[in-house]
Amino acid sequence: MLIFKAILLTLLIVCAISTSISKNLLTSVVIFMSYSLVMSILWILLESPDLAITEAAVGAGVTSVLFFVTLKKIRAIDQRKDEKKDEIEE
């Protein structure tokens, strides 16, 4: 169990660093979702199920949906599709 906790903590650190380093906003949001899910698993291992449920619902659920809606509103997601179309046509 100690090895599993160490792997989760390492994954948590990797997710935190890669979220801040990533230049693509959509990728950052997806990595942030995985960060929240790993954090909720860690809360379960720390025997705090109420925080685990809250982290999963708010961190991975509501916050990620709000980020996706924001990216859609500022057209960051649509720009990626347009760039791919331009690359295919060339």
N, C-alpha and C positions, 0 to 999 in steps of 0.2 A: 504494500500500500504506500510505503514511503517513496518508492520509485515512481509510482503513478502520480503522486502529489508533485514530485520534482519535475516530471515531464509536463504536467499542467502548468506549473509556475514558469517553466521555460517557455512554453507556448504562449503564455500570457505576456511575458516580456517581449517575445518576438512580435506578437500582434500589436502591442503598444508602440514599439519602435517602427514597425512597418506602416502603421497607420499614419504616423507623423511624417515619415519619409516619402510615402507614395505621392506622386504628382497627379495621378488620375483621381478625381473626386469620387467617382463611382466605385473604384477599387477600394478607396479609403473607407467608404461606408460599409462595404461588404466585410472588410477586415475588422471594422469596429463591431459589426454584428457577431463575428466569431469571437472577438474579445469578450463581449457580454455573455455569450454562451459558456465560454470557458470559466468566466468569473462566477456564473451561476452554479456550475459544477463544483467549483472550489467552495462556494458557500454551503453546498450540500455536504461536502466532506468535512467542513468545519462545524457541522451539525446545527446549521441555522437555516432551516427550510423556508422560513418566512422571508428572509433576505434573498434566498435563491429564487423564489417565485417572483418577487418584486424585480430582481435583476433581469430575469428572463422576460418578464412582461414589459417592463419599462425600457430596459437597456437594449435588448435584442428586438423587441416588438415595436413599441410606440415610437421610440426615438429613431429607429431605422426607417420606419414608414415616413416620419416627418422629414428625415434627410432626403429620402427618395422623392417626395413631393417637392421639396425645395429645389433639388437638382432639376426636376422636370420644369418647374416654374422659371428657373434661370436658364433653361434650355441647355444645360450641360450634358444631358443624356442625348438629346437630339443632335447635338453637334458631333458626337462620336459616330452616329449613324451616317450623317452627311459626309464626314471625312472618309468613312469606309467606302461609301458609294463612289466618291471621287477617286479613291485609290483603285477600285475595281475598273472604273471606266478608262483610266489611263493605262 
